[in-house]
Amino acid sequence: MLQIVTTLKLKVSPLYPVDPYGYSFNSSYRNHDSLEYKLELGNAIVNFARIVPDGFLVVFPSYYLLDQCVGCWKNTGSHANSTNSSTIWERICKYKQPVVEPRQASLFPLAIDVRN
């Protein structure tokens, strides 16, 4: 099942250049391995998931960064030394059902099938 998104349903909003704590959201190559960047981005997505009705789209500049961020979020709490028992990924899943685009285009229909 593929849902067609019309312009009436779509609003494009870039992420603010800095988070509430002043950390810069910069997806340049030099920040790809920064744990702080991944955590702040993940926490921003949790906040969007909490307040944005329906769904939203997060676009990464590469599959590498997508994989790095999702892996980090599945294994880390809000902050690197957090005692919070839930991971960023679990907090995202509390509000939304994430769909991660597979690298193989043939697997995309399976990824977006919300019934699996």
C-alpha positions as CSV (number, residue, x, y, z in Angstrom):
1,M,0.0,0.0,0.0
2,L,1.4,3.4,-1.0
3,Q,0.0,6.6,0.2
4,I,0.1,9.6,-2.2
5,V,1.0,12.8,-0.4
6,T,-0.6,15.9,-1.8
7,T,0.6,19.4,-1.3
8,L,-2.4,20.0,1.0
9,K,-1.0,17.3,3.4
10,L,2.7,18.2,3.1
11,K,4.5,21.0,4.9
12,V,8.3,21.2,4.6
13,S,10.0,22.7,7.6
14,P,13.8,22.5,7.9
15,L,15.1,21.8,11.4
16,Y,16.2,24.9,13.2
17,P,20.0,25.4,13.0
18,V,20.4,25.1,16.8
19,D,18.5,23.2,19.5
20,P,17.2,24.9,22.7
21,Y,20.6,24.3,24.4
22,G,22.5,26.0,21.6
23,Y,23.9,22.9,19.9
24,S,24.2,23.2,16.1
25,F,22.4,20.7,13.9
26,N,25.0,20.3,11.3
27,S,25.1,17.1,9.3
28,S,28.4,17.8,7.6
29,Y,30.8,15.0,7.3
30,R,32.9,16.1,10.2
31,N,29.9,15.7,12.6
32,H,28.9,12.2,11.5
33,D,30.7,10.5,14.3
34,S,29.8,13.0,17.0
35,L,27.8,11.3,19.8
36,E,26.6,14.7,21.0
37,Y,25.2,15.5,17.5
38,K,23.4,12.1,17.2
39,L,21.9,12.5,20.7
40,E,20.7,16.0,20.2
41,L,19.2,15.1,16.8
42,G,17.5,12.1,18.4
43,N,16.1,14.1,21.2
44,A,14.8,16.7,18.8
45,I,13.0,13.9,16.8
46,V,11.5,12.6,20.0
47,N,10.1,16.1,20.7
48,F,8.7,16.4,17.1
49,A,7.2,12.9,17.4
50,R,5.4,14.0,20.6
51,I,3.9,17.2,19.2
52,V,3.4,16.7,15.5
53,P,0.1,15.1,14.6
54,D,0.1,12.2,12.2
55,G,3.6,11.6,10.7
56,F,6.7,13.4,9.5
57,L,9.7,12.7,7.4
58,V,13.4,12.9,8.5
59,V,15.9,13.1,5.6
60,F,19.5,12.1,6.1
61,P,22.3,13.1,3.7
62,S,23.5,9.4,3.5
63,Y,22.6,5.9,4.5
64,Y,25.8,5.9,6.5
65,L,24.5,8.7,8.8
66,L,21.0,7.1,8.9
67,D,22.5,3.8,10.1
68,Q,24.8,5.5,12.6
69,C,22.0,7.6,14.1
70,V,19.4,4.8,14.4
71,G,22.1,2.5,15.9
72,C,23.0,5.2,18.4
73,W,19.3,5.8,19.3
74,K,18.6,2.1,19.8
75,N,21.4,1.8,22.3
76,T,21.5,5.2,24.1
77,G,19.3,7.1,26.4
78,S,18.8,10.9,26.2
79,H,22.4,11.6,27.0
80,A,25.6,9.6,26.8
81,N,25.7,9.2,30.6
82,S,22.0,9.0,31.1
83,T,20.4,6.8,33.7
84,N,17.1,7.0,31.8
85,S,16.1,3.4,31.2
86,S,14.5,4.0,27.8
87,T,16.5,4.6,24.7
88,I,15.9,7.5,22.3
89,W,14.5,4.9,19.8
90,E,12.0,3.6,22.4
91,R,10.9,7.2,23.1
92,I,10.4,7.8,19.4
93,C,8.4,4.6,19.1
94,K,6.2,5.7,22.0
95,Y,4.7,8.4,19.8
96,K,5.2,7.2,16.2
97,Q,5.8,4.0,14.2
98,P,9.2,4.7,12.5
99,V,9.9,3.4,9.0
100,V,13.5,3.3,8.1
101,E,14.2,3.3,4.4
102,P,16.0,0.1,3.3
103,R,19.0,0.4,1.0
104,Q,17.4,-2.0,-1.4
105,A,14.5,-0.3,-3.3
106,S,12.8,-3.7,-3.7
107,L,12.4,-3.9,0.1
108,F,10.7,-0.5,0.4
109,P,7.1,-1.8,0.0
110,L,7.7,-4.1,2.9
111,A,9.1,-1.3,5.1
112,I,6.1,0.9,4.6
113,D,3.5,-1.8,5.1
114,V,2.3,-0.8,8.6
115,R,0.5,-4.1,9.0
116,N,3.8,-6.2,9.5
